[in-house]
């Protein structure tokens, strides 16, 4: 509560004055605001303002030893505040459960962090870290650790002591191998290794028993090993831009897979093995060299998203129209000359992209898809008469955004 206000200043004016000083982002003014609050007190309305202030203001307050207003703070965002180290006063924020230190200039693990024993989320991405401190193992409750966009050339072994860790981000570093002990992280369900320097798929990954989501895109591995089948709990697998020419038959054993990204690779054919992934909801084969789809595509009965843009597909099998859960179908930049007349049977379809093909006509049934919202048609071979026919067919369905007919 307010202890004492200057006789010429009422409560509203006091709060307005503090806000004005804080939001100048000037260290002298913020220091003055802190001294005023130490002397005059902090009413409840000002307390809420402080808690919702930017990380930069909170940081200045801490440096001016104004700690009390933030004693119950649970989430602290110091993203992009030009930090090279952390003030020791942060150690007094004992209730912090997450701290965001991304986009700073930190090159050593801040020792003050180990005092924050309630932390479950720590974001140190976009800094200059190349190693960690063993002291990080004292963060016994840590579940999510962001270390992406740093300078790690070797896997930080200190992470192996975080036995409650569930999500680990090491994307955009310089890793080329993993320790076999990574399989000893008992709770790890998500691992992001995108854009490192791996030249082969690490067998160690296949030993992480609880892994559900793996991002491994933009590593030039060329080959996926048969041991991939050991990841029986895997639900999401990202392998874009890995220079794959095929996938091993064993991938069919990943029966819990819901999302598979194989985009921007060197696949010449649709991998038949994928047809056994009956739980698959999202499949991305964009920007490969696929020239046809198998009739067995209808086996993927749970499929909701199918991305095939940037291939060499000239025709679709009729069986694709049996995908009753399909919501998004991307076929831009192929060689399509026609579509199955049964396309109107895709009752769940919301998004259909057909740009940059060789189409001259659309199936009549498309205008009967009452869930369709986006239809992309630019750069095809529609004669003017067909364009007008399409406009008229969809005229009574205002929710459909038709793009590319002008």
N, C-alpha and C positions, 0 to 999 in steps of 0.2 A: 504494500500500500504506500501511498504518498506520505512521506514523513512531514515535509514542510515545503510549501511553494513560496516563491517570491511574492510579496503582497500585490504586485502589479500583474501577476500571471494567474489565470484560472486553469482548471484541469484541461479543458479542451485546447487552450492556447499552449499549455505545457507539452501535451502530446504532439501537437502540430509542430512545435519548435524542435522537439526531438526528431521527428520524422524528417523535417527539413534538413537538419544537420546530418543525419544518417545517409540520406539519399544524395548528398553531394559527392559521396565516394571519395571525399578528401580526408586524409588521415587526421589532420588537425581538427577538422570539424567533428569527425566521428569520435576522436578522443575527448572533445569538449562534451559531446552528447553523453558519453560514458561517465564522465565526471559528474554531470548533472544528475544522471540516474542514480549514481552511487550516493549522492547527497540528498536528492529529493524523493527517491523511491520509484517504484515501477507499479502502476495500477494494472488491473487485469487486462484492460483493453490494450495497453501498451505492451504487456507481456505477449499477447497474441500477435501483435504486429512484429515484435522481435523474432518470435518463433517462425514466422512466415517470411522473414527477410531473406535476401539473397545470401549465398554462401560467403560472398566477399564481405558483406556487412557483419555477418556472424564472426568471421575470422578476425576482423578488426576489433570487434567487441572482446573477443577472447584475448587478443594481444594486449588490450587495455585492462585486462584482469576483471572484466565484467562477466562473471561465470554463472551466477545464480539464475538468471532468466532462462538459461539453456540446460539446467540440471536434468530436466526430464526429456530432453530432446532425444529422439530415437533415430532420425534420419538426417544426415548432414551431407549436403551437396556442395563440394568445393571444386567442382568441375571447371576447368579453364580459368584458374585464378593465379596463374604464373608462379605456382609454388615450386620451390626447390627442396623445401623441408617443411615439417609441421611444427607449429608452436607447441611447447610442452603443456600448455593449458588444456589442450584437447584431451589429455589423459583424465581430466576431471569430469568429462561427460560420460559418466559411468553407464548411462542407460542407452547409449548408442547401439543400435543393431545393424545399421548399414552406414557406410561412408563412401562417397564417390570422389575419387581423386584423379579422375581421368583428365586427359589433355593438360597436363602440367609439365614440369621440368625436373621431376624427381629421378635421381639416378642411383639412389640407395634406399633400401627398405627403411621406412621411418620407424625408429625404435619405439616411439611413443604409442604406436598402434597396439603393441602387445599389452598395454594397460586396459584396452577396451575389450574386456573378456566376454561381453555379450554380443559381439559382432557376429552376424551370420552372413553378411554380404560385404565384400571388400572389392572395390573397383580401382585398379591401378593401371588401367589400359592407357595407351597413348602417353607414355613417359619414356624414360631412358634407362630402364632397369635391364641389367644383364645377369643379375643374381638376386637371391633372397637371403634373409637372415634365418638361421636355425630357430631364432626366437618365435618365428611365425607359428610354430607348433603349439605355442601357449594359447592360441586362439581356438580353443577346443570346440566352440560352437559353429565355426565357420562352415557354411554350406555352399556358398558361391564365391568364386575367386576369379576376377578378371585380370589377366596379364597380357592381353592382346596388344599389338602395335608397340612392342618394346624391342629390346636388343638381345634376347636370349638366344644363345648359340647351342646351349645344352639344356636338357630338361632340368628344371629346378628340383633337385631331390628333396628339398625341405618340404615340398608339397605332400610327400608320401606320409608325413606325420599327421596330416589333417584327416583324421579317421571318420569325420562326419561330412566330408566334402562330397557334394552331389553334382555340382556344375563347375567345370574348369575350362577357362578360355585362354588358349595359348596361340590364337590365330595371329597372322602377320608377324612372325618372328623368324628365326633362322635355324630352326630345329631340323635335324636330318635323321635322328634316331630317338628311340624311347628306351627307358630302363625296363627290364622285365618285371621289376617290382611294382609297376603301375597297376598291375592286376590285384595288388594287395589293398587298394583303396576300396573298402567294402561297400560304400554307398554311392560310388560314382555312376551317374546315369547319363550325363551329358558331357561330351568332350568336343571342343572346337580346336582343330589343328589346321584350319584353312590357311592357305598361302604361307607355307613354310618351304623347306628345301628338301623334303623327302624325295628320294628317287625310287623307292619301293615301298609298298604297303607294309607297315610294321606288324609282324606276326604278334607282337606283344599286345596289340589292340584286341586281338581275337580272344584274349584271356580275361578281359574285363567282364565278368559274369553278369553284372547288373546293367550294362550299357544299353540305353534306349535310344539315344540320339547321338550321331557321329557326323561332324562336319569335317570333310577331308578334301574339299575342292581346292583346285589350283595348286596341286602338288603333282609333279611330272612322273607318275609311277608306272604308267604303261600297262601294268598287269595287276589284276586283282587275284589274290591267292585263294585256293580252295578252302583254306582255313576260315574264310569269312563265314562259313556255315556255323561256326561255333558261337556266333553272336545271336543266340536264340531269342533274346529279349529285345533285340533291336527293332525299333519302330520307325525311325527316320534315318536315312542314309544319303549324304550329299557327296557326290563324286564328280561334280562339274569340272571341266577343264583339267582332266587328269591324263589325257591322251590315251584313253582306253580304246582298243580296237574290238574287244569282245568282253563278255563277262563269263565267269566260270559257271558250269552247271550247278554247282553247289549253292549259288545264290538263291535257287528255288527253295532251299531249306529254311530261309528266313521267313517263316510263316506268320510272324507278327508284324512284318513290315507294312507300314501305312503310307510312307512317303519315300520315294526314290528319285533322286536327281542325277541323271546321267547326261545332262546337257553339255554341249560344246566339247564333244569327244570325236572319235573317229569310227563310230559304229556304222557299218555298211548295211546291216540288216537289223530288223526288230528282234531282240534276243528272245527266242521261244521260251527260255527258262522263266522269264517274267510272268508268263501266263499261269504259273502255279502259285503266284503270290496273291492268293484269293482275298486277303484283307486290304490290299492296296487301294488307297483313296486318291493319291496324287502321284502321277508319273510324268517326269519331264525328260523327254528325248529331243528337245529342241537343238538345232544347230549341229546335227550329225549328217550322215550320208544315207539315211534310211530311204529306200525307194518304194516300200510297200508295207502294209500291215497284214498280219495273219488273220485268218478267219476266226481263230481262237481268241481274238481280242474280247469276244463276248464272255469269256470265262472270268474276266475281271469285273465281277458283278457289283463290287463296292466302289468302283472308280468314280470320283467326283471331278477331278481335274486331269486333263490330258493335254500336254503341251508338245506339239510336233512341228512348230514353226522352223523354217530354215532347213528343210530336208528336200528330198526329191520325189515326193509322193504324188503320183498322177491320178490315182483313184483310191477310193475308200471301199473296204468290203462292206457289204450290206449288214454284216453282223455287228458293226459298230453301233448301229441304231438300237441294239438290245441293251445298251448300257443305261439302264433306267435311272441311275443316280447321277449321271454325268451333268455337271453344272457349267463347266468351262471347257471349251474345245478350241485350241489355238492351232490354226493351219496356215498362217501367213507364210508367204515366200516358199511355196512348194510348186508343183507343176500341175495342179488339179485342173482338169478339163470339165468335170461334172461331179455331182454329188449323188448319193443314193436317193431314190425317190422316197424312201422310207424315213428320211431325216426328221419328218414331223413326229416320229414316234419317240424322240428324245424329250420326254415330257418335263424333265427337270432342268433342261438347258437354259442358262441365264446369259451366257457369254459365248459368242461364236465369232472367231476372227478368221477371215478368208482373204485378206489383202494379198496383193502381189501373186495372183494365180492366173489361170487361163480360162476362167469360168465365163460362159456366155448366158447361163440360165440358172435360176435357183429352183429347187423343188417347191411345189405349191404348198406342201405341208408345213414349211417353216413359218408361215404366217399364222399357223394354228398353235404355235408354242406359246402358251399364255404366261410362261415364266421368263421368257426371253426379254433381256434388258439392253444388251449391246450386240449389234451386228456390224462388223467391219468388212467393207467390200471394196475399198480403194484399189486401183491398179489391177483391174480385171479386164475382160474383153466384152463386157455387156453392151449390146447395141442399145441405142436410145430407147427403142420400143420396150425392151426388157427393163431398162431402168425405170421407165414410167410405170410399167406393170408392177414392179417391186414397190414403188412408192404407194400405189393404189392399194396393193395387197396389205400393206402395213398401216395404212391411213387410219384405220379404226383401232389401232393398238398403240396409243400414244406413249406407253411406257418404254417402247423400243427405241433406242437411240441408234439410228442407221447412219453409219459414217462412210463417206467415200463415194457417194452417188452423184455429187455435183461435178 
